[in-house]
Amino acid sequence: MKKTVLLLLLLVGFSGISQTNDALLKHYKAYYNEMRLQGDVNGVISALTHLNVIAPSKERRDTLAFVYMNNGRHMQALNTIGIEKNADDSDLAVQVKAFSLKALNQPKRALEHFEELNSRNPSPYLAYEMADLKIQTGDMAGAVANIDYGIANSTDDMKYAFYERQQPYEVPLKAAFYHLKGLADFNQDKENIDGAIVSIDEALKIAPNFNLASLSKQALESRKKGSTEGAEN
């Protein structure tokens, strides 16, 4: 008899917990939708965190990490999903790892995730990210291969944003690739400054407002002038 009563109490307890979780799940789903409508990022993060505690899922975790990343909170994004390369990661998770590691100045770790993304769905945008990271890590041959692919496959409607000025701006992706080509050419042969400038001039021909390319050209011209003056002395 005592065992029967105890079993009934346990069943009632589990039923109560289940009903409480269902109610909380319904509440936070509604809260999440409302926060999205209001554009309240902190509210969305709070709702997703609660939902993932109540009913954990890979999809919710990945979405939470993406929201963190999309709002510049890269460390929190990586704390949510980790930095390891996993074959069963969703495309969204790999994207978060790649861009967050890049933002946190971890080019080698970021590169492996960009390469994974590119192996799943190649694109000129991913080729640009990989070329940029390969220049940073000293893999000029790999960078040139990505640059050649990007120049060949970029279309006129593809743009890339830059943020080195106070006011962000966009240039055609092909111009961005020619700028990288100039940097890669210079890094491969630091004596061939004229060759690097030719590629950067091509970038400026496509996008005259390309501030970063203008700065790179000025730096190269200054280096060339310094080398010439040094040789004359």
Residue pairs with C-beta under 8 A, 6 or more apart in sequence:
21 54
21 55
24 50
24 54
25 51
25 54
25 55
28 47
28 50
28 51
28 54
29 47
29 51
31 43
31 46
31 47
31 50
32 44
32 47
32 48
32 51
34 43
35 43
35 44
35 46
35 47
36 44
41 67
41 71
44 67
45 64
45 67
45 68
48 60
48 63
48 64
48 67
49 64
51 60
52 60
52 61
52 64
58 90
59 90
61 80
61 81
62 81
62 90
62 92
62 93
62 96
63 92
64 80
65 77
65 78
65 80
65 81
65 92
65 93
65 96
66 77
66 92
66 95
66 96
68 74
68 76
68 77
68 80
68 96
69 77
69 96
69 99
69 100
72 103
74 99
74 100
74 101
74 103
74 104
75 100
75 104
77 96
77 100
78 96
78 97
78 100
78 101
78 104
81 89
81 93
81 96
81 97
82 97
83 97
83 101
83 106
83 109
85 97
85 112
85 113
85 116
86 93
89 97
89 116
91 117
91 120
91 121
94 113
94 116
94 117
94 120
95 113
95 117
97 110
97 113
98 110
98 113
98 114
98 116
98 117
98 129
99 110
101 107
101 109
101 110
101 113
102 110
102 114
102 129
102 133
107 133
107 136
107 137
108 133
108 137
110 133
111 130
111 133
111 134
111 137
114 126
114 129
114 130
114 133
115 130
117 126
118 126
118 127
118 130
124 149
124 150
124 153
124 154
124 158
124 173
124 177
125 158
125 160
125 173
127 146
127 147
127 149
127 150
127 153
128 146
128 150
128 160
128 173
128 176
128 177
128 180
130 142
130 143
130 146
131 142
131 143
131 144
131 146
131 147
131 150
131 177
131 180
131 184
132 143
132 180
134 140
134 142
134 143
134 146
135 143
135 180
135 183
135 184
135 187
138 187
140 184
140 187
140 188
143 180
143 184
144 181
144 184
144 188
147 177
147 180
147 181
147 184
150 173
150 174
150 177
151 174
151 177
151 178
151 181
154 172
154 173
154 174
154 177
156 172
156 174
158 172
158 173
158 174
159 170
159 171
159 172
159 173
160 170
160 171
160 172
160 173
160 176
161 168
161 169
161 170
162 168
162 169
162 170
162 171
162 176
162 210
162 211
162 212
164 211
164 212
164 215
165 211
169 209
169 211
171 203
171 206
171 207
171 209
171 210
172 206
172 207
174 206
175 202
175 203
175 204
175 206
175 207
175 210
175 213
176 203
176 210
177 203
178 199
178 200
178 202
178 203
178 206
178 213
179 199
179 200
179 203
179 210
179 212
179 213
179 216
181 199
181 202
182 196
182 197
182 198
182 199
182 200
182 203
182 213
182 216
182 217
182 220
183 196
183 216
185 192
185 195
185 196
185 199
186 192
186 193
186 196
186 220
189 195
193 220
193 221
193 223
193 224
193 227
194 224
196 220
197 217
197 220
197 221
200 213
200 216
200 217
200 220
201 217
203 210
203 213
204 210
204 213
204 214
204 217
207 213
